[in-house]
């Protein structure tokens, strides 16, 4: 829902959710629960589409799983999203 009156509430809620999602993602990495890691990454990207922690974790997991095509797609998507948001390419 796009209602300016809810923007502050939405922003606060997203920030409250972000820390526990990152913690859950990291715990899932430690447990080698890669399916859960990728679910967390997806949720984090709904909140912050260019979250670097989620992106680096996603690329690490996809490499580990040998999902090269998905890895390439994830990198392309991240870079395109970054460019749309900031109007420039992400420095490597």
C-alpha positions in Angstrom: 0.0 0.0 0.0 1.4 3.4 -1.0 0.2 5.9 1.6 2.5 8.6 2.7 0.8 8.7 6.2 2.2 5.1 6.7 5.7 5.8 5.5 7.2 6.4 9.0 5.5 3.3 10.4 6.7 1.2 7.5 10.2 2.5 7.8 10.4 1.7 11.5 8.8 -1.7 11.1 11.3 -2.6 8.3 14.3 -1.5 10.5 12.9 -3.6 13.4 12.7 -6.7 11.1 16.1 -6.2 9.4 18.3 -7.0 12.4 16.6 -10.3 13.4 16.5 -11.4 9.7 20.2 -10.8 9.4 20.8 -12.7 12.6 18.7 -15.6 11.4 20.5 -15.6 8.1 23.9 -15.7 9.8 22.7 -18.5 12.1 21.4 -20.5 9.1 24.8 -20.1 7.4 26.5 -21.5 10.5 24.2 -24.5 10.4 24.7 -24.9 6.7 20.9 -24.5 6.2 21.3 -22.9 2.8 17.6 -23.1 1.9 16.8 -21.0 5.0 19.7 -18.6 4.2 18.2 -17.9 0.7 14.8 -17.4 2.2 16.2 -14.8 4.6 18.1 -13.1 1.8 14.8 -12.8 -0.2 13.1 -11.2 2.8 15.9 -8.8 3.5 15.9 -7.7 -0.2 12.2 -6.9 0.2 13.2 -4.4 2.9 16.5 -3.3 1.5 17.0 -4.3 -2.1 20.8 -3.5 -2.0 21.7 -4.8 1.4 25.4 -5.7 1.0 25.4 -8.3 3.8 22.6 -10.2 2.2 24.1 -9.9 -1.2 27.5 -11.2 -0.1 25.9 -14.0 1.8 23.7 -14.9 -1.1 26.7 -15.1 -3.5 28.7 -17.2 -1.0 25.8 -19.7 -0.6 25.1 -19.9 -4.3 28.9 -20.6 -5.0 28.8 -23.2 -2.2 25.8 -24.9 -3.8 27.4 -24.8 -7.3 24.5 -22.8 -8.7 26.6 -20.7 -11.1 23.7 -19.6 -13.3 21.7 -18.4 -10.3 24.8 -16.7 -9.0 25.3 -14.8 -12.3 21.6 -13.8 -12.3 21.9 -12.6 -8.7 24.9 -10.4 -9.5 23.2 -8.9 -12.5 20.0 -8.2 -10.6 21.9 -6.6 -7.7 23.9 -4.4 -10.0 20.8 -3.4 -12.0 18.9 -2.6 -8.8 21.8 -0.5 -7.5 22.1 1.4 -10.7 18.3 2.1 -10.7 18.5 3.4 -7.1 21.7 5.5 -7.4 22.0 6.1 -11.1 25.5 4.6 -11.2 27.2 1.3 -11.2 28.4 -0.2 -7.9 32.1 0.1 -7.5 33.8 -3.3 -7.3 
